[in-house]
Amino acid sequence: MSEIAARTGISPSVLSRLRTGERAPTPAQVKLLAKHLKLGGADLIHFGELAVLARTPGEFRERLAQA
């Protein structure tokens, strides 16, 4: 995790909270992580969608899951 932190500029503690779901990534963090992971095309779009979903309040996520 320290290597990812060094390459993205995201602190290890923030990365840890992102990994455990304790915190949702900001759009800027999503861009940094996607670049580090060398995501492109459909993978980049899916990664961004997952990040948006992570920032969506639980009540709305439950509604989306039922739809």
C-alpha positions in Angstrom: 0.0 0.0 0.0 2.9 2.3 0.6 4.0 2.0 -3.0 0.5 3.0 -4.2 0.5 5.9 -1.8 3.9 7.1 -3.1 2.8 6.8 -6.7 -0.7 8.4 -6.3 0.0 11.0 -3.5 -2.9 9.5 -1.5 -1.8 8.9 2.1 -1.6 5.3 3.3 -4.3 6.0 6.0 -6.7 7.3 3.3 -6.0 4.3 1.1 -6.6 2.0 4.0 -10.0 3.6 4.7 -10.9 3.4 1.0 -9.9 -0.3 0.9 -12.1 -1.1 3.9 -15.1 0.9 2.7 -14.8 3.3 5.7 -14.4 6.2 3.2 -15.5 6.7 -0.4 -13.0 8.0 -2.9 -13.2 11.6 -4.2 -13.4 12.1 -8.0 -9.7 13.2 -7.9 -8.7 10.1 -6.0 -10.6 7.9 -8.5 -8.6 9.6 -11.3 -5.3 9.0 -9.5 -6.0 5.4 -8.8 -7.3 4.7 -12.3 -4.1 6.2 -13.7 -2.0 4.1 -11.4 -3.9 1.0 -12.3 -3.6 1.9 -16.0 -7.4 1.5 -16.5 -8.9 2.4 -19.8 -12.0 1.9 -21.9 -14.8 -0.1 -20.2 -12.6 -0.8 -17.1 -12.2 2.9 -16.5 -15.9 3.6 -16.9 -16.8 0.7 -14.6 -14.3 1.9 -12.0 -15.8 5.3 -12.1 -19.3 4.0 -11.7 -18.3 1.9 -8.7 -16.8 5.0 -7.1 -20.0 7.0 -7.7 -21.9 4.1 -6.2 -19.6 4.1 -3.1 -20.5 7.8 -2.6 -24.2 7.2 -2.9 -26.2 7.2 0.4 -27.2 3.7 1.6 -30.9 4.4 1.2 -30.5 5.1 -2.5 -28.1 2.1 -3.0 -30.8 -0.2 -1.5 -33.4 1.3 -4.0 -31.0 0.7 -6.9 -30.4 -2.9 -5.8 -34.2 -3.5 -5.8 -34.8 -2.0 -9.2 
